[in-house]
Amino acid sequence: MTSAASVRLDAEALRALAQLEATGLSRSEAIRRAILDSAARLQRRAGLAAEVAALEADEEDRREMLEVAAVMEIMRAAG
């Protein structure tokens, strides 16, 4: 099922749309792809944020990171 949408584009958005259309995409396809790409980026960011939160909550991992950092600091000081 498809649905029509109406948007108002400012000059910057019109230039960007023209760039997409210059690749051979129709106006509708360019807009669809832009929306889908934007949603995918948001989803990836949310996934990365969840992964970071899980790592930060992992006390064993945090302890290991501190140990590695301490060893690296000793090596740097000795070098």
Protein Blocks (a to p, Z undefined) as FASTA:
>chain_A
ZZdddddddfklmmmmmmmmmnopafklmmmmmmmmmmmmmmmmmmmmmmmmmmmmmmkl
mmmmmmmmmmmmmmmmmZZ
